[in-house]
Amino acid sequence: MDRTKIEGTIKEKTKDGKLPCAVCFKIAEDFGISKKEMGKILNEMKVKIGQCQLGCFE
């Protein structure tokens, strides 16, 4: 896992401190990491999930 590249991709896709849920899933898939690991990275970066596919986060 190349943490620097993952963080760079997250920063590119983040708008107003939020990243759509579907984009989170895609980034995790592209980098071969679990959704749980993706969540940890987002928490550490203080990025919130938006447009949640389950309706949990707006």
N, C-alpha and C positions, 0 to 999 in steps of 0.2 A: 504494500500500500504506500503510495506516494502522497503523504499528508499535504505537502506544499501544493501539489497539483489539485488535490481535492478542494482545499481551501480557496485556491485561485478560481476554480470553477464556481464554487458557491458564491464568492464575491461578485463574479461577473453576472450571475443570475439573480442575485438578491436586489429587491427594490423596496425602499422604505423599511429596511430591516426585516423583511419577510421573504420567504421563499415558498412558492406553491408546492403542495404535497406531491403532486405528480412529478414535478421537477426533482424533488428530493429522491423519490423512488428511482428516477432515471439516472441521476448522478450516482447513487449507490450501485445500481446495476452496472453502469459503465466502468466503475472503478473496482467492481467485484467485492464490495463490502456489504455487510448486513445492514438492514434498516435500523437496527438497534445501534450499530456503530455510527451510522449517519446521524442519528439523533444525538449521540454524545458529542460529535463534532459540532453540530449546530448549536447545542447548549454552550459549549466552550467558546464558540464564536459569537454568542449572544444573538443568533439569528432565530427568528420565530417562524413557525410553519403557518402558512396561510392557504386558503382555498382547500381545506382538508377534504379528502375524498369521503370521509366518514361524517363530515359535518361537525367535527369536534372543535376545529379552529377556523375562524373566519379570516 
